[in-house]
Amino acid sequence: MSEILSISVTLFLIMDPFGNIPIFLPILERVPKERRRLVLVRELLFALAIIAVFTLAGKYVMQFLGLEQASVSIAGGIILFLIAIRMVFPRHDLDNQPEFEGEPFLVPMAVPLVSGPSLLAALLLFSSTGTLKTTELLLAAVGAWVVSFAVLYLSTYIVDFLTKRGLAAVERLMGMILVAVAVQLFLDGMASYLE
């Protein structure tokens, strides 16, 4: 159970809902007010479907590619480290987000903001390690998604409560935790490779 919780927390950190709030809100402002919640729920359900597919198929993808667990763990650690660095240090590209006309559909909210390449790579990594059954990994992924869903659904209240500076501080704190997870994954992969 503790491993399910640990992986769920890691996936939640990668989903980075607090970091996505400043991107989601301007996108939703272009949607009629009465449809905003519906669009948000729809996009998050799309993300959940993608997460489920990668969770269920990840082990088979890794077997097909013939990758060893050590190499996947090292690669996963590097990817997570790069994501964490982006979270810890301010991103100056938030004001230069591409404009999307009309109502978003799948892009950019579901993909890549919630279920982006980094999350999908992490799911492939966790599914290939074999430490959790597929159903347990799916439970961990759904748990992370549920908490992310709650954060994004309540985003307007969270912005009012935390303010933009508070959101930035929370994102950096999440990034610091993710740095530690990334280093541990890398070290585990190296130890496995050198055995």
N, C-alpha and C positions, 0 to 999 in steps of 0.2 A: 504493500500500500504506500509506503514512503517513497518508493521509486516512481510510482504513478504520479504522486504529488510533485516530486522533484522535476519530472519531465514536463508535467503540466505547467509548472511555474516557468520553466525554461521556454516553453512554447509561448506562454503569455508574454514573457519579456520580448521575444522575437516579434510577436504580433504588434507590440508597442502601441496599444490603444491611446495612451496619453499623448504620445508623439503624433498620432494621427488626428487628434481632435482639431488642431489648427488647420489641417488640410481638409477634413470632412466638412466643417462648418461652412466655409465659403462655397464649396461644391453644392451643398444642400440649399444654400441661399438662393440659387438659381432655379430651384424647384418650387412650384406653388406650395404655400404654407400647409395646406390641407393634405398634401401628398408626401411631405418630408419624412415623417415617421415610417410610412409605408415603404418608401424608396429605401430608407436606411435598413429596415428589416429585410427587404428583398435582397439587397446587396450582401448583407451579412449572411443570409441563407445560401446565396451563391458561393460565398467564401467557405462556408461549412461543407458544402457538397464537394468542393475541390479538395479541401483538407481530408475529407473521408476517403476520396478516391486515392490520394497519395498515401494515406495511412494503410489502406488495404492492399495497395499494389506495390508498395515500396520494397518489400523483401524480394519480390519476384523480379523487380527492375534491377536490384543489386545482384541477384543471382545471374540474371541474363547478361549483365555487363561483366561478370566475373570479378567483381571487386572484393577484396578482403576487408574484414572488419577494421583492421588497423589503419588501412589507407583511408577508409571512409571516416573514421574517427579523427584522423589528422586533418583531413580536408574539412570536416565539419567544424573542428576547432578553429581553423583559419577563417572560415566563412563567418562564424559567430563572432570572432574577434573583430573582423572588419565592420560587422553590423554594430557591435558594441562601441567601437571607436566613433562611428557616425552619431551614435546616441549621446556619448559623453561630451563630444565637442559640438559647439553650435553649428547648425546647418544654415548657411546663408542663402540657400536656394528656395526657401519656403515662399518668398515673395515672388519668385519667378516660376511658379507652378504653371504648367500648360493649361490653357483655357479649354474647357469642354462645354460645348454648346448644348443646351437642353438638359434633359434628364439623363443622369448617368445610367449605363446598363453594363454591368460586369466590370467595365474599365471606367475609372481608375480605382473605385472604392473596393470592390471585391478582390480584384487583381490589378495592381500589385500591392495595394496598401495593407490589406489584411492577410491575404494568402499569397504573399509574394515569393520570389525565388528563394529567399533566405529561409522562410518557413518551410517551404516544400523540400529544400535540401536537408533541413533538420529532421523532417519526418522520414525521409529516405534513410538518413543516418540512424535514427532510433529504431526504425523497422528492421534494419539490417543487423543490428547488434545482437538480437535474439534474447535480450535480457527480459523483455516483456512479451507476453502473448499479444497477438494482433488486437484482440478485443480490449486488452488493458491499455495498449497504446491509443486505441480509438477513444477510450474513456478519458485518458489524459488529454488528448487533443480537444475533445468536446468540452472538457472542463475549462481548458484555457480559452476556448471560443466563447463559452457562456460568460466568463468574467469580462472578456473583451467586449462582448455584446452589451453587457450592462454598462460598462464605462462609456462606450460610444452612444448608447441610447440616452444616457443621462448627461451627455457632453455639455449641453447648455448650462445645466446646473453646476457641473464640475468647473467650467470656466468661470462662472460667477463666484464660486467658492474659493478656488485656488488662484485665480487670475493667470495671466500668461506667464508671469515669472514663476509662479508656483508649478505650472505645467512643465516648464523647462527644467526646473529643479527635480521634479519627479522623474522625468525622462532621463536625466543624467544619472540619477541614482540607480534606475533600472539598468542603464548602460554599464555602470560600474559592477553590478552584480553579474551581468552577462559576460563581462571581461573575465571574471573569475571562473565562470562555467566554461568559457571557451578555452582558457588555459588548461583547465582540468581535462577537457576532452582531448586536447592536443597531447598532453602528457600521458594520458591513458593509451592513446594510439601509438605513441612512441614506445611506451613500455611493452605493449603487445607486439610491436614489430621487432623489438630487440630481444624478445624471449627466445 
